[in-house]
Amino acid sequence: MSRFAAYVAIDWSGAKGRRHKGIAIAEARGDEAPRLVRPGHVWSREEVLDWLVKRAAKEPTLFGFDFSFAPPFAERGDYLPGEQGVPTDARNFWAYVDMKSPDEDLGAASFLERVHRRHFYFGIADGVKADFVRFRICDARLNDQGGRKTASAYDAIGAAQVAKASFSGMRFLHKIDGKVVIWPMDSLPAEGSAVVEIYTRIYLRNAGMSGKKLRNRVELNQAMAGLGSKPVRLRFEPNDHQTDALVTAAGMRAHAAHPLAFAPPGLTKDLAQTEGWTFGII
């Protein structure tokens, strides 16, 4: 029997503003087809926070968020080398980001654009992009497996950048810290809900749809079949945020059955407290 009653995937957004069309939430329950949660609703990040805390208390649910839970640390022994007063563990770093980000709705653009601008790549005026790009240990493992983890938490330009989403996500994690288990910074308890980091491309690859953005029901259900899930029934053509959430919810459910899902080789206590790990990388 599954440890969790449901698997919920949240396609996140680090965009400026109060509400975000880029946020989509999907749930996979039992052996049922995944479904969208409030399709068509335009979520705020604070609204997601309130919804998650209430939902986590009702039944054991695994929540997945598609942002980096911490910047790379192991490679340089620091998150922001050369800066004074910056914490050296993920949990305190979340609090630091939150304290330094006055942006509305848990945004963190000002943290990147002003507070610690020199650490983030915004374009050719900053110099050579490779000088900014760093990856975590789990990202390097995914690259070695052909998973094509190409975005870095220090890369803040372009459609594929994850910096703004990740740092706003760190503010989110700070707000839920102590209310919901956050893996692997927290050990997974025998019962109750938990939050993990996800990366949709892992589950698309597992589904045999590697490298694709799914934007219609036919492709979506090809991915469902590849993940051993029943087909999703929608009355409309989904956008890529919705398909990402639906595929990831199904992928999380399938991956949770792996005996090493929460004990991946290479995840040390130090990494768990500094960099974290992406659920789905073994």
C-alpha positions as CSV (number, residue, x, y, z in Angstrom):
1,M,0.0,0.0,0.0
2,S,1.3,3.5,-0.9
3,R,2.8,5.6,1.9
4,F,0.8,8.6,0.6
5,A,-2.9,9.0,-0.2
6,A,-2.1,11.4,-3.1
7,Y,0.7,12.9,-5.1
8,V,0.4,16.6,-5.9
9,A,2.6,18.4,-8.5
10,I,2.8,22.2,-8.5
11,D,4.2,23.9,-11.7
12,W,5.6,27.0,-10.0
13,S,6.3,30.5,-11.2
14,G,8.8,33.2,-10.0
15,A,7.2,35.9,-12.1
16,K,6.7,39.4,-10.6
17,G,3.2,40.4,-9.7
18,R,0.3,39.1,-7.5
19,R,-1.2,36.3,-9.5
20,H,0.5,33.9,-12.0
21,K,-0.9,32.1,-15.0
22,G,2.2,29.9,-14.9
23,I,1.1,28.1,-11.7
24,A,-0.7,24.8,-12.3
25,I,-1.6,22.1,-9.7
26,A,-2.3,18.4,-10.5
27,E,-3.1,15.5,-8.2
28,A,-2.7,11.7,-8.7
29,R,-4.7,9.7,-6.2
30,G,-4.7,5.9,-5.9
31,D,-4.7,4.3,-9.3
32,E,-6.9,7.0,-10.7
33,A,-5.9,9.3,-13.6
34,P,-4.3,12.5,-12.5
35,R,-6.6,15.6,-12.4
36,L,-6.1,19.3,-12.4
37,V,-6.8,21.2,-9.2
38,R,-9.0,24.2,-9.9
39,P,-8.2,24.4,-13.7
40,G,-8.6,27.9,-15.0
41,H,-7.9,29.5,-11.6
42,V,-5.1,32.0,-11.6
43,W,-3.2,31.2,-8.4
44,S,-1.1,33.5,-6.2
45,R,1.9,32.0,-4.4
46,E,0.5,32.9,-1.0
47,E,-2.7,31.2,-2.0
48,V,-0.8,28.0,-2.9
49,L,0.9,28.2,0.5
50,D,-2.4,28.5,2.4
51,W,-4.0,25.7,0.3
52,L,-1.0,23.4,0.9
53,V,-0.8,23.8,4.6
54,K,-4.5,23.0,5.0
55,R,-4.4,20.1,2.6
56,A,-1.2,18.6,4.2
57,A,-3.0,18.4,7.5
58,K,-6.0,16.5,6.1
59,E,-4.3,13.4,4.6
60,P,-0.7,12.2,3.9
61,T,0.2,13.8,0.6
62,L,3.5,14.1,-1.2
63,F,3.7,17.6,-2.7
64,G,6.3,18.3,-5.5
65,F,7.6,21.8,-6.6
66,D,9.6,22.4,-9.7
67,F,12.2,24.8,-8.4
68,S,15.6,24.3,-6.8
69,F,15.3,24.0,-3.0
70,A,18.8,25.5,-2.6
71,P,21.6,26.9,-4.8
72,P,24.7,24.8,-5.4
73,F,26.9,24.6,-2.3
74,A,29.3,21.6,-2.4
75,E,31.4,22.8,-5.4
76,R,32.5,26.1,-3.7
77,G,31.5,25.6,0.0
78,D,29.3,28.6,-0.2
79,Y,26.1,29.9,-1.8
80,L,27.3,33.4,-2.5
81,P,31.1,33.4,-2.3
82,G,32.7,36.6,-1.0
83,E,29.5,37.8,0.8
84,Q,29.4,38.4,4.5
85,G,26.6,37.1,6.7
86,V,25.2,34.6,4.3
87,P,24.1,31.3,6.0
88,T,25.7,28.1,4.9
89,D,22.7,25.7,5.3
90,A,19.5,25.6,3.3
91,R,17.0,26.3,6.1
92,N,18.8,29.4,7.3
93,F,19.4,30.5,3.7
94,W,15.6,30.4,3.0
95,A,15.1,32.7,6.0
96,Y,17.9,35.0,4.6
97,V,16.3,35.2,1.2
98,D,12.9,35.9,2.7
99,M,14.4,38.7,4.9
100,K,16.1,40.3,1.9
101,S,13.2,40.1,-0.5
102,P,10.5,42.8,0.0
103,D,8.7,41.7,-3.2
104,E,5.0,41.1,-3.2
105,D,3.5,37.6,-3.1
106,L,6.7,35.8,-2.0
107,G,8.6,37.1,-5.1
108,A,12.4,37.3,-5.0
109,A,13.4,39.2,-8.1
110,S,14.9,42.1,-6.1
111,F,17.2,39.6,-4.3
112,L,18.7,38.7,-7.7
113,E,18.4,42.1,-9.4
114,R,19.7,44.3,-6.6
115,V,20.7,42.6,-3.3
116,H,23.2,40.1,-4.7
117,R,23.2,41.2,-8.4
118,R,26.9,40.2,-9.1
119,H,26.2,36.5,-8.5
120,F,23.5,36.2,-11.2
121,Y,23.7,36.1,-15.0
122,F,21.3,38.5,-16.8
123,G,23.0,38.8,-20.2
124,I,26.2,39.3,-22.1
125,A,26.9,42.6,-20.3
126,D,27.7,40.4,-17.2
127,G,30.5,38.6,-19.0
128,V,30.9,34.9,-19.8
129,K,27.8,32.9,-18.8
130,A,29.9,29.8,-17.9
131,D,31.5,31.8,-15.1
132,F,28.1,32.0,-13.4
133,V,26.7,28.6,-14.0
134,R,27.1,26.1,-11.1
135,F,25.2,22.9,-10.4
136,R,24.4,20.7,-7.4
137,I,25.6,17.2,-7.0
138,C,22.1,15.8,-7.9
139,D,22.1,17.9,-11.0
140,A,25.5,16.6,-12.1
141,R,24.2,13.0,-11.6
142,L,21.2,13.7,-13.7
143,N,23.4,15.1,-16.4
144,D,25.6,12.0,-16.3
145,Q,22.4,9.9,-16.8
146,G,21.5,11.9,-19.9
147,G,18.8,13.9,-18.1
148,R,19.9,17.3,-19.6
149,K,19.7,19.4,-16.5
150,T,20.8,22.6,-18.2
151,A,19.4,25.4,-16.0
152,S,21.3,26.8,-13.1
153,A,20.0,28.7,-10.1
154,Y,22.4,31.5,-11.0
155,D,21.1,31.9,-14.5
156,A,18.4,34.6,-14.5
157,I,17.8,35.2,-18.2
158,G,15.6,33.5,-20.9
159,A,12.6,31.3,-20.9
160,A,14.4,28.3,-19.5
161,Q,15.9,30.2,-16.5
162,V,14.9,28.9,-13.0
163,A,16.5,31.5,-10.8
164,K,13.5,33.6,-10.1
165,A,11.2,30.6,-9.5
166,S,13.8,29.0,-7.2
167,F,14.4,32.0,-5.0
168,S,10.7,32.8,-4.7
169,G,10.3,29.1,-3.9
170,M,12.9,29.4,-1.1
171,R,10.8,32.1,0.5
172,F,7.8,29.7,0.2
173,L,9.8,26.9,1.9
174,H,10.7,29.3,4.7
175,K,7.0,30.0,5.3
176,I,6.0,26.3,5.5
177,D,9.1,25.2,7.4
178,G,7.9,23.5,10.6
179,K,4.4,23.1,9.3
180,V,5.1,20.4,6.6
181,V,8.1,18.0,6.3
182,I,10.5,19.3,3.6
183,W,12.6,16.4,2.2
184,P,15.6,15.8,2.3
185,M,16.3,18.7,4.7
186,D,13.9,16.8,7.0
187,S,13.9,13.1,7.3
188,L,10.8,11.4,5.9
189,P,8.7,10.3,8.8
190,A,6.6,7.1,8.9
191,E,3.4,9.1,8.4
192,G,2.1,12.5,7.4
193,S,2.6,14.8,4.4
194,A,5.9,15.9,2.8
195,V,7.2,18.4,0.2
196,V,9.9,17.4,-2.3
197,E,11.7,19.1,-5.2
198,I,10.7,17.8,-8.7
199,Y,11.9,18.3,-12.3
200,T,9.3,17.5,-14.9
201,R,11.9,16.5,-17.6
202,I,12.8,13.4,-15.5
203,Y,9.2,12.1,-15.7
204,L,8.9,13.0,-19.3
205,R,12.0,10.9,-19.9
206,N,10.6,8.1,-17.8
207,A,7.5,8.3,-20.0
208,G,9.4,8.0,-23.2
209,M,8.7,11.6,-24.1
210,S,12.1,13.1,-23.5
211,G,12.7,16.6,-24.7
212,K,9.1,17.4,-25.5
213,K,6.7,20.1,-24.3
214,L,3.3,18.5,-24.3
215,R,0.5,20.8,-25.4
216,N,-2.4,18.6,-26.4
217,R,-4.4,15.7,-25.0
218,V,-3.0,13.1,-27.3
219,E,0.6,13.7,-26.3
220,L,-0.4,14.0,-22.7
221,N,-2.0,10.6,-22.7
222,Q,1.0,9.1,-24.5
223,A,3.0,10.2,-21.5
224,M,0.4,8.8,-19.1
225,A,0.6,5.4,-20.8
226,G,4.4,5.5,-20.5
227,L,4.1,6.1,-16.8
228,G,1.6,3.3,-16.3
229,S,-1.3,5.7,-15.6
230,K,-4.8,5.8,-16.8
231,P,-5.5,8.4,-19.4
232,V,-6.4,11.9,-18.3
233,R,-9.9,13.1,-19.5
234,L,-10.1,16.8,-20.3
235,R,-12.7,18.8,-22.1
236,F,-10.1,21.3,-23.4
237,E,-6.5,21.3,-24.8
238,P,-4.2,21.9,-21.9
239,N,-1.3,24.3,-21.8
240,D,2.2,23.2,-21.1
241,H,2.0,24.3,-17.4
242,Q,-1.0,22.0,-17.0
243,T,0.6,19.1,-18.8
244,D,3.8,19.5,-16.8
245,A,1.8,19.3,-13.5
246,L,-0.2,16.3,-14.7
247,V,2.8,14.3,-16.0
248,T,4.8,15.1,-12.9
249,A,2.0,14.0,-10.5
250,A,1.8,10.6,-12.4
251,G,5.6,10.4,-12.4
252,M,5.9,11.1,-8.7
253,R,3.4,8.3,-8.0
254,A,5.3,5.9,-10.1
255,H,8.7,6.9,-8.7
256,A,7.6,6.6,-5.1
257,A,7.4,2.9,-5.5
258,H,11.1,2.7,-6.2
259,P,13.0,1.3,-3.1
260,L,15.6,4.1,-3.3
261,A,13.1,6.9,-4.0
262,F,13.9,8.5,-0.6
263,A,17.4,7.1,-0.2
264,P,19.2,7.8,-3.4
265,P,22.9,6.8,-3.5
266,G,25.1,9.9,-3.0
267,L,22.7,11.8,-0.8
268,T,24.7,12.5,2.3
269,K,23.6,14.3,5.5
270,D,25.7,17.4,4.5
271,L,24.1,17.5,1.0
272,A,20.6,17.1,2.5
273,Q,21.2,20.2,4.7
274,T,22.9,22.4,2.1
275,E,21.9,21.5,-1.4
276,G,19.0,19.1,-1.1
277,W,18.0,16.6,-3.8
278,T,15.5,16.3,-6.7
279,F,12.9,13.6,-6.1
280,G,13.2,11.3,-9.2
281,I,17.0,11.2,-9.4
282,I,18.5,7.8,-8.3
